[in-house]
Each structure stands twice: as C-alpha cells, then as structure tokens.
C-alpha cells in the first residue's frame, strides 16, 4: 500500500465500483478491496459526501456518484479520446454528408468535445464546449442507455432533474426509462427536434474495456429540405453508419460490442 493508506483504499474502492455492472452491497466492497467492514463503511461515507459514491438506501447498495462520472468525463475530454476520434468522425461525415460530433457525460449534461461539420451544412448548437441536457440529446440517450438502471436513477432522482428545452422530451424517470429501453432495443438513440426544431440526430455509445460508455457519437441532419429535389437523409442508413463508427472507436479503446 502507498504512503497514504486512506487514499489508496479510496481509489481501490472506486476502481472496484467502476468494474461492476451495478451497485453492490457494502460487504462485497469490503471483501473485494480487502478491508474491514467498518473501514469500508467510513470510506464510502466520506466518498458519498464528496459525490463520488451514491448510496441506494432502499437496496442497501453503493454505486458510483456523479463526481466519479465527471472524473471519467474529464479523462475523455482530454487529448487521447479527441485524437483517436477525429479521423473516425471525418470519415463518418464523408460517408453520410452530415455533420458529426462526439459528446461525453458531465453530470446530467453532455459536453461536446469534437465536431466535424459537413460542407454546406448549417452551424449547429453542438459546438465544442457546449453543454446540453443529456436526456434530450441523442448522444446523451446513447450514453444513458448503456448505464446500469441504478446509475440512471441516481442521476435523475426526481422531476427537478429534468430540463425542458422546447416542451418535448422525457420529464420523468419513467418516461426516460421508456426512451432508453427503446434505444437499447433499436441499437441506437434518436431525437427529433428536441434540441433544435427541424433537426434530428442519431447516436450510438462508445464503450471502454469495462463495457462502460465513455462517449456518444452522433450525426445531426435536417428533417426537411427547402429544395424538394434534394435527397433527404435516410435515417436507417445514417444509424448504420453511426453504429459502425461507434463500434470502431469502441474497439480502439479495447471495448467490445
């Protein structure tokens, strides 16, 4: 153990929780991390106060808190993810003729970290550095759909957690669960005018080696065109290309689909 035992133990707990598909009981944390139960309890209590761990009292289980996601998103926002994704996004733009972007989860928002704009396409609100409510965006829905249900519940504990942008989109946990269930069934996320009226997006999650979503990859397109002769995007074809690109990034990160 390092020269700061408490820090080492806390990091060990974080690493263990990050490797689990869902929140776990305290006894399991103590066994996996080689800690006395009392020590594990005091550690997770301190981590709850700092937002790194959340306690699901009705289930007597502990999972990662929003602060832990922010740390993970911080890594994702740094150069490694941007470097490996930019070429993939550029290729996606070439294949689809639509603008593409990559976003990471930051609390209950998504933060856009890479954008590749298609020639001749209008500017979008998804510029690099912009944050939008995760439950309204295709990128956010793609990420949330790959999280354990308990983690989604921790992010959206009540109605106040839901942001209204244009009067559409899920406003309750039950409604969000329905959207995420449909996203998993479909294999990709969609949104229609919930971020910007007249524009739609399709997205897929990018997973790391633990199967956790580190980003959402999306394309955005106009649902109608002013020129009737102009070819309209085919949503199913766009979804196929988005899933293909997200799969490529997932494999580069050591993940599997």
N, C-alpha and C positions, 0 to 999 in steps of 0.2 A: 504494500500500500504506500501511497505517496506521503510527502511530508505534511500534508493537510488532510488527515483521515476523513473528516466530515465532508469535505469537498469531493474526495474520491468516492465516498459512499453515495453521495447525492448523484454524482454522474453515473455511477453504476445503476442506480435505481432508474434514472432517466433512460439509459440505454436499454434496460430490460423492458420498461414500459413501451418504448418505441418499437421493440421487436414483437410485441403482442398484437394480435388482430383485434382485441377488445379489452376493455378494463378488467382488472384482476383483483382478487381479494388480497388483503394485507399479508396474510400468512404465506401466500405464494410469492409475494415480493420478497419477504424475509428469507424464505428458503432459497430462492433463485440468486439472491445477492449475498448470501452467507451472513446474514445479520440477525442479531437477537430481535424478537418481535417488538420489544419496547423501543429499540433503536430505530427500526424501520418506521414505527409509528411517529416518532419525533421528527424524523427526516421528512416523511411525506406531509406532515402537518406544516412544517416550515415551507415546503415547496408549494403547498396549497396557498399559503399566504402570499407567495410571490407569483402565483399564477401558472406555475409550471406543471402542477398536478391538479386534477379535479376529483372531488370525492362524490361518488354517486351513492348517497345515503340510503336510498330505498333498496339498492342492490348490494350494499356493503362492499363496493369495489372502487378501485382507483384507476384513473386513466390520465393521459396527457392533457394538460390545460392549454389555453390559448397562447401563453408565453412560450411554451415549447414549440408550438407551430410557428410563432414569429421567429424563433431561433432558426428553425429549419428553413423558413422562407428567406431569412437573411442569407443563409448559405446559397440558396437557389438564386437569389438576386445577384450574387457576385459573378465574377467573370466566367468561371467554369461552365455554368449552365448556358450563359449567353453565347459563349464561344462555340459550344457544340450544337446549339440550336439554330444559329443564324443561317447556316447553309441549308439546313433542313427546311426552314421557313421559306427561304428564297426559292428552293426547288418546288415547294408547295404552291407558291404564288405563280411560278412558271406553268405548272400543270393545270391550275384552276382558273387563272386570270383574275383571282380575287385577292384582297388584302388578307394577310395572316398575322397572328400575334400569339405571344406566349405570356401567360399570367401565372402568378404564384399566390397562394392563400396567405393573407395577412389579417389575422383575426377573423372577422366576418366579412372582410372585403377581399377582392382580388386586386393585386398590384401588377400592372402591365410592365414587363421587363424587356421585351423585344417586340418590335413591329416591323413587318416588311410590307410596304404599300405597293399594290399593283399599279402599273402605269395607267393614268387616266381615271383612276377611281377617286372618289371624293375623300377628303380627310375624315377620319373617324374620331370618336371620343376616347379611343383606346390608345392614345399616345403613351410612350414610355414614361413611367412615373405616375400615371393616372390610377386612382383607386375607385372601384365601383362595388356596389353590394354583390356579394358572391351569389346570393340566391336568385338574382335577376339575370346574371350573365351565363352564357353557355359555358365559358371557361370555368366559372365558379361551380356550376352544377356538375360539370365533369369531375372536378376535384372532389366535391362533397359526396358524389355517388360512390367514390372509391374509399371513403372513410367508414369506419365502424359506426353503426347506428348510435351507439352511446356517445361517440365524439360529436356527431351532428347535434344530438340533444344538448350536449354541454355548450355548444356554440350558440344554439338558439333555445334558451331556456324558457322564454315567454314571448308574447306578441311584440313587446318593445324592441326585440332584436331584429325585427323585420322592417326594412326600409321600403318606402313607397316612392317610386320614381315617376311613373306615368299612370298610376292607378291599375296596373296589371301585375301579375306575378304572385307567387305564394305569399300569404300573410300570416300563416300559422304553421306550426311544426307538422301537423297532419297533412296540410297541403304540400309542404316541401317534401315530405316523405313520399307522397304520391309522384311528384315530379322526379325525384331521384330513383324511385323504383322503375318508372318508365324509362329513365335514362339507362339504367343497367340492363333492362330488357332489350332496349334498342341497340345498345352498344356505343352510343354517343349521345351528347347533350345538344339541345336546341333551345333557341329563344327567338321569338318573333315580335319585334318592336318594343320589347320591354326595357331596352336600354336606349335605343333611338328609334322613334316611329319610322316605319318604312324600311328599316334594315333588319336583317335576320342573321343569326350566327349558328354555326355548328361546331362542336368541340369534342375532344377526347382527352382523357387523362394521360399524363406521363408518369410512370411508376419507377421507383428506385428498386434496389436489390432486395428490400424487405417487402415489396409489394405496396408501399405507401405512395400516395400521389404527391409528387413534388411540384407539379405544374399542370396547367390546362392549355392545350394547343387548339387554336380555333381559326376559322375563316369567317369573314363577315361579307355579306352581299346584299344588294338591293332586291327587295321582293318584287318590285315593279320597275320597268324601264320606260323612260319617256318616248323612246323610239320603238314602235311596235314591231319593227323589222329586226330589232336587235335580239340576239339569242339570250334567253333567260337562263340563269344557272339552274342546273338540275340538282336538287338537294341531296338525293341519294348518291349521286356521283361525287358531290362535294364531301359527303360523310365518309365515303370510301377512301378518298384521298387523305382526309384528316386523320382517320384511324390508322392509315398506313404510315403517315408521318409521325404520329404519336408513338406508334409501335417501334419505329426506327430509333427515336430518342430513348425510349424505354430500354431497348436492347443496349444502347450505348452507355446507359447508366447501370448496366448489369441486371436490369429487371427482366421479368418475363410477363407475358400477357395471358 
